[in-house]
Amino acid sequence: MTLIKSISGIRGTIGGKVGDNLTPVDAVKFASAYGTWLKSYSKSDKLTVVIGRDARISGPMIHNLVVNTLIGLGIDVIDLGLSTTPTVEVAVPLEKAHGGIILTASHNPKQWNALKLLNEKGEFLSGAEGAKILEIAEAEAFDFSEVDDLGTIQINDAYMDIHIDEVLNLPLVDAEAVAKRKFKVVVDGVNSSGGIVIPNLLEQMGVEVVKLYCEPNGHFPHNPEPLKEHLGDICKLVLEEKADFGIVVDPDVDRLAFISNDGEMFGEEYTLVAVADYVLSKTPGNTVSNMSSSRALRDITNKYNGSYQASAVGEVNVVELMKKTNAIIGGEGNGGIIYPELHYGRDSLVGVALFLTHLANLDVTVAELRASYPQYYMSKNKIELTPQIDVDAILEAMTAKYQHEDISTIDGVKIDFATEWVHLRKSNTEPIIRIYTEAPTQAEADTLALRIIDEIKAVAGI
């Protein structure tokens, strides 16, 4: 399946057959379903939706289809053009709009695109709301507007600059302190909108910028997921330029990774840890990340006498728990920073500005900063099962086996041991169990993973 319909939106590969891929017909169908749902949900006579896109090659095509579909439903569109996911999330409430759509497949390769759907707060829809949109799409229950009631388009290409202003105005962001340090930073924008907005933010904070892959042409020079195996070029350039560190974002700029001054990965898991360390030092409070994220955030939170809680995997779940616990900061271990002082969404701009301010207040290198945090190592594995095997029964058996440990079954099974943990989750789309482990050394994380895999195979009889 290359067309994935989920409660968070629709994503797929460009081209191919209707219903199998993200074709123009599918883009229109799901934009129609979202607009139809919004009309019944908002109870307002005249609706406005904010739309922005990343720099994917298919972006302008999908963008035009979605914009004109909404106009056909009588909905006004504020068109941000080239943008980022967090920028659209910021724009929706500032514009007092009724919703938003971001056209991006995030870290997926260039042949993918997607419609990510927002409510009037600029936040992702709940599971129930997303399910309702899928129902409307399936039934094709659309009622388009007559000619005198068509929507309008208002183009506003200033929002990446407005987003930067909103970030720089945050009380914990100190551009003056950063400028005094005369940092030199390499930016890998993976030839998408991050190649514009991140250098602009840095320059406004007085940072010298070395650009790498910052042309927003949609031709991703490497796999756009910001993982170590994809980032050899920037690691090398940080050393060649004698830069203070490197910044990598994904195509829609909601995931953030740093490269230390020694050319090594700072670690996606530690993006949130470092930013939370700074935020909590100034405004102590609670934190949230998902169950597959590093225990290091819990340790940092405890240092400042806050309370840490783990949510089910997924940004919507993190945000829901953050609101429930009044968390000061939260996010996901994939480099997603959620700072409610600005908005409830993963935002690399906020992450960059807070990290720079943190660094400006310390007399250490980025490598030294990384070494100062609790050291944990993760192992991420999966077991492919035959469709006949009952995955739920396997997870129940593992829960029973470790019933005397600290166990959570909110999202699969997470078993917390004294110095390590394992998180087992089943895939919603294929017979796979994902096995994430974390421990004080890589060898211990790998050993734990292999032990759990063997135990699962024994239970499954494979």
HELIX and SHEET records of a PDB file:
HELIX    1   1 PRO A   24  SER A   42  1                                  19    
HELIX    2   2 GLY A   59  GLY A   72  1                                  14    
HELIX    3   3 THR A   85  LEU A   94  1                                  10    
HELIX    4   4 GLY A  127  ALA A  139  1                                  13    
HELIX    5   5 VAL A  147  ASP A  149  5                                   3    
HELIX    6   6 TYR A  159  LEU A  168  1                                  10    
HELIX    7   7 ALA A  175  ARG A  181  1                                   7    
HELIX    8   8 GLY A  194  GLN A  204  1                                  11    
HELIX    9   9 LYS A  228  HIS A  230  5                                   3    
HELIX   10  10 GLY A  232  GLU A  240  1                                   9    
HELIX   11  11 GLU A  268  LYS A  282  1                                  15    
HELIX   12  12 ALA A  296  LYS A  303  1                                   8    
HELIX   13  13 GLU A  315  THR A  325  1                                  11    
HELIX   14  14 SER A  348  ALA A  360  1                                  13    
HELIX   15  15 VAL A  366  ALA A  371  1                                   6    
HELIX   16  16 VAL A  391  LYS A  401  1                                  11    
HELIX   17  17 GLN A  442  ALA A  460  1                                  19    
SHEET    1   A 7 LEU A   3  SER A   6  0                                        
SHEET    2   A 7 GLY A   9  THR A  13 -1                                        
SHEET    3   A 7 TRP A 112  LEU A 118 -1                                        
SHEET    4   A 7 GLY A  99  LEU A 103 -1                                        
SHEET    5   A 7 THR A  48  ARG A  53  1                                        
SHEET    6   A 7 ASP A  76  LEU A  82  1                                        
SHEET    7   A 7 ILE A 153  ILE A 155  1                                        
SHEET    1   B 4 GLU A 208  LEU A 212  0                                        
SHEET    2   B 4 LYS A 184  ASP A 188  1                                        
SHEET    3   B 4 PHE A 245  VAL A 249  1                                        
SHEET    4   B 4 LEU A 256  ILE A 259 -1                                        
SHEET    1   C 4 TYR A 308  SER A 311  0                                        
SHEET    2   C 4 ASN A 286  ASN A 290  1                                        
SHEET    3   C 4 ALA A 327  GLU A 332  1                                        
SHEET    4   C 4 GLY A 336  ILE A 338 -1                                        
SHEET    1   D 5 TYR A 377  GLU A 384  0                                        
SHEET    2   D 5 ILE A 432  ALA A 439 -1                                        
SHEET    3   D 5 TRP A 421  LYS A 426 -1                                        
SHEET    4   D 5 VAL A 413  ASP A 416 -1                                        
SHEET    5   D 5 ASP A 406  SER A 408 -1                                        
END                                                                             
